[in-house]
Amino acid sequence: MARPDLSTPEGLTAYRAELRAVAQPVRMAAFALVLIGAAVVVAGVWMDVPAWAINGGYIALGIGWIMMVAAVFMRTRYHRRRMAEPE
């Protein structure tokens, strides 16, 4: 994989857009899980929500954050591969 051209503003903008696209579905799914999980847990405080639903909210929060960290690792790995000198 060739290194991106970061010497020009256009090249830098293109590479930033490329990095934003890496693991985007994983990040969006993780964000959705975190929002849903937080909403269920907060609803459990204010309303009469069954215990299994609150436990499911905590599970969704945990899985969402694990997915978010995984997406960060995927993006970092991609960046390192792109920045590596070609052989």
N, CA and C atoms as an extended XYZ file, in Angstrom:
261
Properties=species:S:1:pos:R:3:atomname:S:1:resname:S:1:resid:I:1 pbc="F F F"
N         0.850       -1.165        0.000 N   MET     1
C         0.000        0.000        0.000 CA  MET     1
C         0.903        1.238        0.000 C   MET     1
N         0.658        2.139       -0.890 N   ALA     2
C         1.485        3.335       -1.009 CA  ALA     2
C         1.082        4.372        0.033 C   ALA     2
N         2.065        5.157        0.429 N   ARG     3
C         1.783        6.217        1.394 CA  ARG     3
C         0.935        7.306        0.741 C   ARG     3
N         0.041        7.884        1.516 N   PRO     4
C        -0.743        8.980        0.956 CA  PRO     4
C         0.095       10.242        0.862 C   PRO     4
N        -0.264       11.120       -0.048 N   ASP     5
C         0.450       12.388       -0.209 CA  ASP     5
C        -0.143       13.403        0.769 C   ASP     5
N         0.572       13.648        1.861 N   LEU     6
C         0.093       14.572        2.884 CA  LEU     6
C         0.751       15.943        2.779 C   LEU     6
N         1.497       16.163        1.708 N   SER     7
C         2.202       17.438        1.563 CA  SER     7
C         1.298       18.548        1.042 C   SER     7
N         0.184       18.169        0.429 N   THR     8
C        -0.735       19.173       -0.103 CA  THR     8
C        -2.017       19.194        0.742 C   THR     8
N        -2.690       20.324        0.804 N   PRO     9
C        -3.953       20.369        1.560 CA  PRO     9
C        -5.018       19.426        0.996 C   PRO     9
N        -5.026       19.254       -0.318 N   GLU    10
C        -5.997       18.354       -0.938 CA  GLU    10
C        -5.717       16.908       -0.545 C   GLU    10
N        -4.439       16.533       -0.544 N   GLY    11
C        -4.066       15.172       -0.155 CA  GLY    11
C        -4.397       14.889        1.304 C   GLY    11
N        -4.160       15.869        2.158 N   LEU    12
C        -4.468       15.724        3.573 CA  LEU    12
C        -5.970       15.595        3.791 C   LEU    12
N        -6.746       16.398        3.083 N   THR    13
C        -8.203       16.326        3.197 CA  THR    13
C        -8.715       14.971        2.702 C   THR    13
N        -8.154       14.492        1.612 N   ALA    14
C        -8.581       13.202        1.067 CA  ALA    14
C        -8.233       12.066        2.033 C   ALA    14
N        -7.061       12.138        2.646 N   TYR    15
C        -6.661       11.076        3.580 CA  TYR    15
C        -7.517       11.113        4.840 C   TYR    15
N        -7.863       12.284        5.314 N   ARG    16
C        -8.743       12.374        6.481 CA  ARG    16
C       -10.104       11.774        6.178 C   ARG    16
N       -10.623       12.027        4.995 N   ALA    17
C       -11.904       11.437        4.592 CA  ALA    17
C       -11.785        9.920        4.485 C   ALA    17
N       -10.647        9.462        3.988 N   GLU    18
C       -10.403        8.023        3.884 CA  GLU    18
C       -10.362        7.381        5.265 C   GLU    18
N        -9.701        8.027        6.212 N   LEU    19
C        -9.632        7.496        7.577 CA  LEU    19
C       -11.001        7.492        8.249 C   LEU    19
N       -11.802        8.511        7.985 N   ARG    20
C       -13.149        8.552        8.571 CA  ARG    20
C       -14.006        7.394        8.076 C   ARG    20
N       -13.748        6.923        6.867 N   ALA    21
C       -14.541        5.841        6.288 CA  ALA    21
C       -14.146        4.468        6.826 C   ALA    21
N       -12.959        4.360        7.425 N   VAL    22
C       -12.498        3.078        7.939 CA  VAL    22
C       -13.327        2.704        9.167 C   VAL    22
N       -13.912        1.538        9.150 N   ALA    23
C       -14.704        0.983       10.261 CA  ALA    23
C       -15.896        1.865       10.622 C   ALA    23
N       -16.398        2.637        9.690 N   GLN    24
C       -17.533        3.503        9.997 CA  GLN    24
C       -18.794        2.719       10.372 C   GLN    24
N       -19.122        1.624        9.699 N   PRO    25
C       -20.311        0.870       10.130 CA  PRO    25
C       -20.174        0.335       11.556 C   PRO    25
N       -18.973       -0.076       11.919 N   VAL    26
C       -18.751       -0.574       13.284 CA  VAL    26
C       -18.928        0.561       14.286 C   VAL    26
N       -18.386        1.733       13.970 N   ARG    27
C       -18.528        2.878       14.884 CA  ARG    27
C       -19.969        3.313       15.023 C   ARG    27
N       -20.718        3.339       13.923 N   MET    28
C       -22.121        3.753       13.984 CA  MET    28
C       -22.967        2.741       14.763 C   MET    28
N       -22.716        1.456       14.560 N   ALA    29
C       -23.443        0.426       15.313 CA  ALA    29
C       -23.106        0.514       16.798 C   ALA    29
N       -21.845        0.759       17.109 N   ALA    30
C       -21.438        0.901       18.504 CA  ALA    30
C       -22.107        2.114       19.134 C   ALA    30
N       -22.149        3.206       18.411 N   PHE    31
C       -22.790        4.420       18.923 CA  PHE    31
C       -24.275        4.173       19.189 C   PHE    31
N       -24.926        3.465       18.271 N   ALA    32
C       -26.348        3.161       18.452 CA  ALA    32
C       -26.570        2.278       19.672 C   ALA    32
N       -25.719        1.269       19.845 N   LEU    33
C       -25.851        0.399       21.013 CA  LEU    33
C       -25.648        1.163       22.316 C   LEU    33
N       -24.678        2.053       22.336 N   VAL    34
C       -24.434        2.838       23.548 CA  VAL    34
C       -25.629        3.738       23.842 C   VAL    34
N       -26.176        4.379       22.826 N   LEU    35
C       -27.351        5.239       23.042 CA  LEU    35
C       -28.555        4.441       23.528 C   LEU    35
N       -28.822        3.308       22.900 N   ILE    36
C       -29.962        2.485       23.299 CA  ILE    36
C       -29.766        1.948       24.714 C   ILE    36
N       -28.574        1.457       24.987 N   GLY    37
C       -28.297        0.936       26.325 CA  GLY    37
C       -28.433        2.000       27.392 C   GLY    37
N       -27.913        3.186       27.127 N   ALA    38
C       -28.020        4.277       28.100 CA  ALA    38
C       -29.474        4.689       28.288 C   ALA    38
N       -30.247        4.714       27.213 N   ALA    39
C       -31.661        5.091       27.327 CA  ALA    39
C       -32.432        4.078       28.167 C   ALA    39
N       -32.135        2.801       27.984 N   VAL    40
C       -32.831        1.766       28.761 CA  VAL    40
C       -32.450        1.862       30.233 C   VAL    40
N       -31.177        2.072       30.523 N   VAL    41
C       -30.737        2.165       31.917 CA  VAL    41
C       -31.337        3.402       32.582 C   VAL    41
N       -31.342        4.526       31.901 N   VAL    42
C       -31.923        5.749       32.467 CA  VAL    42
C       -33.431        5.581       32.638 C   VAL    42
N       -34.083        4.924       31.683 N   ALA    43
C       -35.522        4.679       31.810 CA  ALA    43
C       -35.808        3.790       33.014 C   ALA    43
N       -34.892        2.889       33.315 N   GLY    44
C       -35.059        2.029       34.482 CA  GLY    44
C       -35.028        2.797       35.787 C   GLY    44
N       -34.359        3.932       35.806 N   VAL    45
C       -34.299        4.754       37.017 CA  VAL    45
C       -35.609        5.507       37.200 C   VAL    45
N       -36.201        6.013       36.129 N   TRP    46
C       -37.378        6.864       36.225 CA  TRP    46
C       -38.698        6.123       36.100 C   TRP    46
N       -38.689        4.971       35.431 N   MET    47
C       -39.933        4.245       35.196 CA  MET    47
C       -39.819        2.836       35.763 C   MET    47
N       -40.920        2.143       35.725 N   ASP    48
C       -40.950        0.768       36.194 CA  ASP    48
C       -40.569       -0.152       35.033 C   ASP    48
N       -39.280       -0.402       34.907 N   VAL    49
C       -38.756       -1.239       33.828 CA  VAL    49
C       -38.301       -2.553       34.451 C   VAL    49
N       -38.606       -3.689       33.816 N   PRO    50
C       -38.188       -4.975       34.382 CA  PRO    50
C       -36.663       -5.073       34.500 C   PRO    50
N       -36.229       -5.877       35.430 N   ALA    51
C       -34.791       -6.030       35.688 CA  ALA    51
C       -34.067       -6.597       34.471 C   ALA    51
N       -34.738       -7.479       33.724 N   TRP    52
C       -34.061       -8.056       32.556 CA  TRP    52
C       -33.776       -6.995       31.501 C   TRP    52
N       -34.653       -5.988       31.411 N   ALA    53
C       -34.434       -4.920       30.434 CA  ALA    53
C       -33.261       -4.039       30.854 C   ALA    53
N       -33.165       -3.764       32.147 N   ILE    54
C       -32.037       -2.959       32.631 CA  ILE    54
C       -30.730       -3.722       32.433 C   ILE    54
N       -30.739       -5.024       32.710 N   ASN    55
C       -29.538       -5.831       32.469 CA  ASN    55
C       -29.182       -5.842       30.982 C   ASN    55
N       -30.190       -5.902       30.129 N   GLY    56
C       -29.946       -5.826       28.685 CA  GLY    56
C       -29.356       -4.484       28.283 C   GLY    56
N       -29.794       -3.419       28.957 N   GLY    57
C       -29.224       -2.098       28.695 CA  GLY    57
C       -27.746       -2.038       29.052 C   GLY    57
N       -27.405       -2.628       30.199 N   TYR    58
C       -25.993       -2.663       30.586 CA  TYR    58
C       -25.173       -3.512       29.624 C   TYR    58
N       -25.751       -4.603       29.157 N   ILE    59
C       -25.054       -5.449       28.178 CA  ILE    59
C       -24.849       -4.685       26.871 C   ILE    59
N       -25.883       -3.956       26.435 N   ALA    60
C       -25.757       -3.158       25.209 CA  ALA    60
C       -24.683       -2.084       25.367 C   ALA    60
N       -24.638       -1.452       26.552 N   LEU    61
C       -23.583       -0.460       26.800 CA  LEU    61
C       -22.198       -1.096       26.696 C   LEU    61
N       -22.031       -2.243       27.321 N   GLY    62
C       -20.729       -2.918       27.288 CA  GLY    62
C       -20.313       -3.321       25.896 C   GLY    62
N       -21.233       -3.928       25.162 N   ILE    63
C       -20.919       -4.359       23.796 CA  ILE    63
C       -20.632       -3.154       22.911 C   ILE    63
N       -21.397       -2.080       23.096 N   GLY    64
C       -21.169       -0.867       22.303 CA  GLY    64
C       -19.791       -0.284       22.526 C   GLY    64
N       -19.379       -0.216       23.787 N   TRP    65
C       -18.046        0.341       24.068 CA  TRP    65
C       -16.934       -0.579       23.572 C   TRP    65
N       -17.145       -1.883       23.672 N   ILE    66
C       -16.142       -2.820       23.136 CA  ILE    66
C       -16.025       -2.643       21.622 C   ILE    66
N       -17.163       -2.482       20.938 N   MET    67
C       -17.125       -2.257       19.495 CA  MET    67
C       -16.438       -0.941       19.150 C   MET    67
N       -16.654        0.087       19.965 N   MET    68
C       -16.019        1.381       19.711 CA  MET    68
C       -14.498        1.267       19.835 C   MET    68
N       -14.038        0.582       20.861 N   VAL    69
C       -12.590        0.385       21.032 CA  VAL    69
C       -12.036       -0.447       19.877 C   VAL    69
N       -12.786       -1.463       19.444 N   ALA    70
C       -12.342       -2.277       18.305 CA  ALA    70
C       -12.231       -1.432       17.042 C   ALA    70
N       -13.166       -0.513       16.834 N   ALA    71
C       -13.112        0.359       15.662 CA  ALA    71
C       -11.893        1.275       15.717 C   ALA    71
N       -11.551        1.746       16.905 N   VAL    72
C       -10.351        2.581       17.049 CA  VAL    72
C        -9.105        1.772       16.695 C   VAL    72
N        -9.044        0.513       17.147 N   PHE    73
C        -7.902       -0.335       16.804 CA  PHE    73
C        -7.844       -0.616       15.306 C   PHE    73
N        -9.003       -0.847       14.675 N   MET    74
C        -9.025       -1.090       13.234 CA  MET    74
C        -8.513        0.128       12.466 C   MET    74
N        -8.924        1.292       12.896 N   ARG    75
C        -8.505        2.527       12.232 CA  ARG    75
C        -7.012        2.783       12.437 C   ARG    75
N        -6.524        2.519       13.640 N   THR    76
C        -5.099        2.702       13.918 CA  THR    76
C        -4.255        1.728       13.108 C   THR    76
N        -4.713        0.481       13.014 N   ARG    77
C        -3.977       -0.514       12.233 CA  ARG    77
C        -3.932       -0.117       10.762 C   ARG    77
N        -5.056        0.379       10.249 N   TYR    78
C        -5.105        0.826        8.858 CA  TYR    78
C        -4.130        1.986        8.630 C   TYR    78
N        -4.124        2.941        9.548 N   HIS    79
C        -3.234        4.104        9.427 CA  HIS    79
C        -1.771        3.661        9.452 C   HIS    79
N        -1.431        2.754       10.340 N   ARG    80
C        -0.034        2.276       10.401 CA  ARG    80
C         0.371        1.575        9.121 C   ARG    80
N        -0.549        0.773        8.562 N   ARG    81
C        -0.229        0.102        7.302 CA  ARG    81
C        -0.047        1.110        6.179 C   ARG    81
N        -0.887        2.134        6.136 N   ARG    82
C        -0.772        3.152        5.087 CA  ARG    82
C         0.508        3.964        5.216 C   ARG    82
N         0.933        4.216        6.457 N   MET    83
C         2.112        5.053        6.675 CA  MET    83
C         3.420        4.272        6.593 C   MET    83
N         3.334        2.958        6.564 N   ALA    84
C         4.550        2.147        6.471 CA  ALA    84
C         5.220        2.412        5.122 C   ALA    84
N         6.522        2.418        5.128 N   GLU    85
C         7.263        2.622        3.895 CA  GLU    85
C         7.057        1.433        2.967 C   GLU    85
N         6.828        1.682        1.686 N   PRO    86
C         6.691        0.558        0.743 CA  PRO    86
C         8.011       -0.172        0.603 C   PRO    86
N         7.887       -1.477        0.400 N   GLU    87
C         9.106       -2.301        0.284 CA  GLU    87
C         9.717       -2.233       -1.082 C   GLU    87
